[in-house]
């Protein structure tokens, strides 16, 4: 007697009770709805703009901007286009964000480490710093620093002159800069080459120490290489030392380089505020490394500096980096508060552009895109860095 | 299925929100019972709350005149302080019904920005204020000056144009908040500050030492300041337009807030038509026949609101100048009310 082969395939499930198909249907439905909504928003906006006869499109970028900008990294006059004006704004934002991030990381790390110091005074001072600066809204801090610069400092005619060629007044810090000479280019190349060789030397010294146990005095060698090359080039080129010095003419100083009170106040405010958060992140990171690690390292007779540099920080970094990234993004985004204290950042320039052209939608879209781009770029870099320092299982 | 229903309801709400569009402002204003007016909030004499929190100023009185015309009650106004930058968006998006916020009428704003300007309520011009101690007598001596300007206005453009056409250099310091901007100027951050002369005078009046600052004689632009409404709502535009004109016409006819009740009994047909004793004007505008009476009775004629807010007896000390009636050498001129 042979059994009829049984149907081994599962019973047919109706369409609605198959989780896979059902979820596919939901996703498809959501996609269609979101798409329709997007389409509706787009056409509705366009219809409304047309009905109110508001101009649209990005054609205005090629028109003459006709407004002046207080400070710029590239040459700019009122006769340039809106595009160039916006570029000036983007560069100003980048400048303050980049310098701000570098200074914040350095200051925050120092304060964070000082917070854990065994010295009572040092650790208390750091605590006061952190509590003070992270508890006051950053906009108030910006107003404070800006008022500090223009209220305390004298007018250009009574400018403070601490060192020859350096003036401090309510128009900013004005100082002499060297007049360009071809040797400067060669000095720059020497510096880059020097940095390359220091990096190579560092790797070589590490390998040698791993092999023979002999340390290499990199801390002395590195500055010698970095500074020696450019200095030698400068001397060989006949020591060109013509300076572009600021002179008082009319209302203000002409020549030299000016760091405006707006830039200084914005940078100072953002750095001091964000560094307080970074300090706490660094402290948390260091404390996350087990006490046994320090004890083990000390028992190997490493100095306390070496313990910090070789044992604790590499492990703490893994905890520090992700929240640090978000603080970097915060600093970049907070830099848009510049408009409150007169620094011509991207939001400020875009605001003037929107006002003159009336094209708010395009302007705001550009503001969002630019900040999104900066943030994604910072994130991408920090994620790469995070991956690099992540624990390697051996 | 519950999640799906949630999604659908959220989307429906969003669609309804987007579909909202102000078509008939008069109808909406009547429905909600008050007028939402966008005002400056920072300029003494034009739109700023006094120490009791009551809004005062020429622009505030303009908004009150519109409320008097629509509701017969000048107090039915709510004020939204808007910055120079946000004002047009606030109007376009329907957040406010009318902008009475010293806005300069320009071609771009009247066309590409989707606005409609009504009768000018103040003829202004851009000037410069400098500290007296600089010893400057003319704006032509300002080459290389650091200039404080407010963003979001025609001021930035006018200043840049003036310096360019005179081959001079300027360094703008652009601060968004009016109060912060003047604070920076008074502390010496800038060599001069540029704005409409009415605003310079208004802010000088509240300066630490008003006598230390002078206005330079050059007027570098025409700034007709006018109330603005959304483009395409002609009925509402007419009402705002004629509310301002009614104050000008009242001054020309000699009707004031004090004598308006006596004027109701006058035999002058022009005044009878104006005050609605002879009907017609109100119906044409879709308003009460007494709208002009209400404006004059509750707010005053143009001369009265000018003297009360910015005139020679106020801290602003402004002469009538261009804002005098056409019969007295100014530009204030109303078409006949018939």
Interface residues (C-beta under 8 A of the other chain):
Chain A: X26 X29 X30 X33 X37 X40 X41 X44 X48 X49 X51 X52 X53 X54 X55 X66 X67 X68 X69 X70 X78 X79 X143 X146 X147 X150 X151 X155 X170 X171 X249 X250 X251 X252 X254 X261 X262 X339 X340 X341 X342 X344 X348 X351 X352 X354 X355 X356 X357 X358 X360
Chain B: X4 X7 X8 X11 X14 X15 X18 X19 X21 X84 X85 X88 X89 X92 X108 X109 X111 X112 X113 X114 X142 X143 X144 X145 X146 X151 X152 X153 X156 X157 X159 X160 X161 X163 X164 X170 X171 X172 X173 X174 X175 X176 X177 X180 X181 X183 X184 X187 X188 X189 X191 X230 X231 X232
